[in-house]
Amino acid sequence: MVLHDFSLGGTERVAIRLANTWARAGREVRLICGAPHGPLRDLVSADVHVEMLNPAIGRAAGSRGRLAVAVAAHLTRKPCDLLFLPGNFHWPVIQGLARLPRDVRPRIAAQVSNLLKRPGRGRIEQAVFELTTRLRMQEVDLVVALSPEMQAEADRVLGRRVATVLPLPSLDDDSPEPHPLPPGPPLILAAGRLTPQKDFTVAVAAFARVRTPGARLVILGEGPERDAIHACARAFGVTDRIRLPGYVPDIRPWLDRSRLFLLSSKFEGYGGVAVEALAAGRPLVATRCGPLIDELVGPHTGSVSAPVGDAAAIATALDLALSAPPPNPLMLARQVDKHRIAGIADAYLRLFDEAVANGRHAPKSAFGP
């Protein structure tokens, strides 16, 4: 597996969880990293072999191209059977692997972690992106999509039926049962990197319109938008009811204290943090930012959706969710049981074994409906 570094991010966290599970299953798992930086480094199991590139390659303009060259050189010295690229961000590594001799080049498996048609791209920009992606992915043996929508989009862009569907393994198998919803003034929880994509300034603007007495907002995470979020809170006069505690390695204790989870993103590949919230028995208020939302939000779920970027609509959704009869936390948790890691990790291994044994193929599904 390739990771650029150990930066905060859902893709990186899930990739490390998979690597740890595969290693515990007795597989030899090697994690090739461009740089040792990042708070997720401590999550890697001692059973996983971490191989740092030398010299290190930190994230910067053009760094993924340099990573591609360095990974190919590394694999020439230390070959492997199959290389897994955990998400769209790492796809540029493929261009380095394509130059390897056929007797050295491993089978390549790539995960589709984000929709390929992203909001905000112009028609020409999207066409160029799709052409570049199709050319880049010609050498890939297996594509794993996180939803049927992603699968269909990947097959269309790549021009061949190569994608299969596996749910996002957001949950450990031994995660605790959900706690009852706490009494008292409601705590609204949000979490993610403090970047424009997560739209936390809109979350603050929406929270400022909430009419539910005593409501508080906590945003977990770190990133370049911290000052902008604080400025927004000051502008709306809600600094005394908003907290930004920074990065936490485990959001579950905060979920246990919360009444609901707010996902305010402009776009999400899948939104694994929403799965974690439901597993903790907490309903969602979510923007329609990705394919997961329609699956998780609907009648009788206790969760509500709103348009992306619409602070007034998000505020209305928050008030609606907070005033509704509290949902059964156990019912919410059962809704996302398919995202527990053991079965998904095993399904990945079956696909990997098939790819190594048979070469390029186009499976329909290894996991079932």
N, C-alpha and C positions, 0 to 999 in steps of 0.2 A: 504494500500500500504506500502511496505517496501522500504526504502532507507538506505543504509549504512551510508551516511552522505550527506552533501550539496556541495560536491566537484564539480568542473567544469567538464562538460561533456554533450554531446548531449542527452544521455539517461536520465540523471537526469533532464535536462531542460524540455524535453518533458513530463516526468512523472509529474513534478510539474504543467505544463500547463494543463494536463489532470485532475489532482486532483482539480485544481482551477475551471475548467469548470464543473466537476461533482458536486462540492459543490454549484456553482451558479445555477445548475439545481435542487437543493433542496435535493440532496442525502447527507446522513451523510458520510463524508469522513475523515478517520483517517490515518495519515501518521506516521508510526512507524519508528523511526530513531535510529541508533546505536550511533551516535555522532552528536553534534550540529554544528560541524565545517563546513566552506565552504561559499563562496561568494553567492551561490544560495539561501541561507536561506531567504533573503529578497524578493524573488520572490513568496513565498508561501502566498496565500490569507489568510486573517483573518477568512474566512469561513471554512478553513481546520483545523481540530484538529491535532496538532503536538504532538506526544507522544514520549518523549525521554526515551530510556532505561537507567536504573540505576543499576549498574554503566555503564558509557558510554563505547562503544566499537569502538575504532579508527581503521582505516585501518592498518593492519600489517599481517605478516605471520600467517595463521590460524584464522584470525579474522572473516571470513565468517562462519566458523564452530561454533564459539562462538556466532555469531549473530543468527544462526539458533536455538540454544538452548534457547537464551534469548527471541527471538520472540515467540517461542512456549510457554514458561512460561508466557509471557505477555498476550498471547491470552487465556490462561487458566483462567487468572484473568478477562480479558476483551474480551470476544468472539466477533467475527464478522461473517457476512454472507458469505463474499467472500474476499480472500486476493489476491491482484494483485502484481506480481513480474515483474517490468518494465525492462526486459532485462536479457540476459544470465548471467551477473555478479552476479545477486541476486538469481540465481537458487539454490545454496547450502542451502538456507533457507528451501527448501522443505524437506530436510532430518530431520529437527527438527519437522516439522508439521506432518510427517508421523507417529510419535510416539504418537500423541495426540489421546485421545479416539474419537471414531466416532461421539459421540454426541457433541463434542467440536470442532473438526476439521472443519474449514471453507472450502467451495469450493475454489479451487486454480486455478487462471488464470495466465499464464506465457507468457510473450512476447518474441519472438525470435528477438533479436536486432542485431545479427551477424550471418553470415553463420557458420554452424557447421563444415564444412570442411575448415580449415584455412590454407592459404599458409604457408609453412615452417614446418608444422608438418610431421614427418616421418610416414611411413605406420603403424608401430606398435603403435606409439604414438596416431595416429588417431583412430585406432581400439579400443584402451583402452579408449580413450575419448568417443567414440560412445557407448561402452558398459556401461560405467559409467553414461552417460547421459540417456540412455534408462532405467536403473534401477532407477535412481533418479526421472525421470519424470513419473513413473508409477502412482503416486498419484495425478497427475495434471488432472484437469477436462476440462480445456480449454487452448489451445495454440493459440496465435495470432501471425502470421508472417507478416512481412512488405512487402513481395513481393511473387508472385507465385513461384519463385525459392526457396525462403526460406521455403515456405509451403511444396513443394515437398521434400526438403531435410529433414525437420523436420519429416514428415510422414515416410520417409524411416528410419531415425535413431531411431525413437520411436517405429516403428513396428506397427503402427495403424494410421488410418486416424482421426487425432484429431485436426489438424491445420486449421485455417481459415485465410483469408487475409484481413488486413485493412491497408491503406496507413499510412505512418508516419505523425502525426499531427504537422508538423513543423511550420505552419503559423497561426497567429491569424486571425480572421474573419475581423477585422477592420484595418488591416495593410494598409498603404497608397499606392496609385498608384505609379508606378515607375517614377523616374525623367528621363529626357533626358540624354543621355550619355554626360559627360562633355567634353568641348574642351581642347586643349592643350596637353602637354606631358602626356602619359598614366600612370595611377597608376594601378598596378597589386596588388590585395588584396588576402591574404591568411589568414586563421584563424583556430585555434584549439589548443589543449593542446600541449605544446612544448615537445613532446615525440618521441621516435624513430619511432613509428607507423606512424606518420604524415609525416615523411621524409622531414622535412624542409631544411635539409642540401642539399638534392638533388634539392629542389626548388631553393635554392641560387645558386647552381652550374648551373642549367638551366638558371636562370635569368642572370648570368654573360655572357652567350652566346647569349643573345637576341640582335638583331641588330637594333631594333626599336629605333630611337633617343629619348633621354630624358626619357626613361622608368624608373619608380621607383617601388620598391617592399615594401609593408607593410605587416608584419606578426603579427596578433593579437593573443594574448594568453600568457599563462605563463606555466612554467614547467621546468623539469631538463635539457632540451636540450638547454637552452638559451645560455650558454657559448659556446657550440659546434657550434651553428648557427653563433654567432659573429665571432668565429675563422674561420669558413668557408668563411664568407664574407671578412675577412681580407685576407685570402689566395687567393681569386679571385680578390681582389682589388676593391670591390664594396661597401665598408662600407658607402661611402658618398651617396649611392642611395638606401640604405635599412634601414628601421626603424622597431623596435620591441617595440611598445608602451605598451605592456603588456595586461592584461585582460581588456576587456570592457564589460559592461553588455548588450549592444545592438550594434550589428555590422552594423545596417542599415545606420547610418550617414556615416560610412566609405564606405559602398557599394555605396551610392549615389555619392561619390567623385571618385569612381573607374571606370576604363574602362572595366575590366573583373575580374573574380574570378579564382584563381588557387587552385586546389585540388591535392596535391602531394602525398597522402597517399599510404602506402604499402597495406593496406586493410581497408575496412570500412564495417560496418554492413549495413548501408544504406546511410550515408552521408547527413544528414539533412541540413547541412550548405550549400550544393549545391542547395537544394530547396530554401533556403532563398535568395541565390544570384540571382537565376532566378526570384523569386518573386519581387526582386528589379529591374528587367530588365537588369541584367548583365549576359553576356554570360560566359561560363565555358571553362577553359582548365583543364582537369581532367585525372589523371591516371586511368587505367582500374582496379580499386581497389574494386569494389563491384557491386552488381546486379543493382543498380540504374543508373549506368553510361550509359549503352546501352539504357536505357529508355529516358535519358535526352540529350544525345549527338548523333547527326546524321545530315544528309543533311538538309540544310535550317534552322538549329537551331542557327547558329552563334557560336556554341560550338565545341570544338575539343578534342579528346582523344589521349592518348599516353601510351606506356607501363610503367608499374611500374618500378621505379628506373632508368630510362633511361634519364639522364639529357639532352643529345643531342636531343632526340626526343621531350622532353617536351619543350625545347627552340624553336625547329622548329614549334611546335604547337602554342606556344605563338606568334611568329612572324606571323604565318599564320592568327591567330585570330585578331591580332592587325592591320594587313594590309587589312583585308577583309572589305567590306562595312558594316558599323555599323548596327546591327540588330535592329528591332523595339522592344523597351523595353516592350511595352504592349503585344506584341505577346509572348515574353519570359515569362512574368508573367502569362498569361493565360495557359501556358503549365503546370503549377504546381497548378492550382486551386483546384485540388482534395485533396491537402494536407492541406486545411483549417480545423480548428479544430472542428467546431460545428457539422457537419455531422458525423465525425469520432468518436467524444466523444459520441454522441447518439448511434452509432452502437456498441461501447463497452458496453454501458449500456444495450442494448437489449441482447447482448451475456451474460452479467453477470446475468441479470434477468432469462434468460433461464437456465443457469447453476445452479442457486440457486433453481429454481422451479423443474427442471427435473434431476439434477445430471449429471453424466458423459455423454457426447454426442460428436458427431463428425460432426459439421456443415460444409457446403461447403463454404459459404460466407455470411456475414451479410451486406456487403457494396455494393455489385454489382460489375460489371466489372470496 
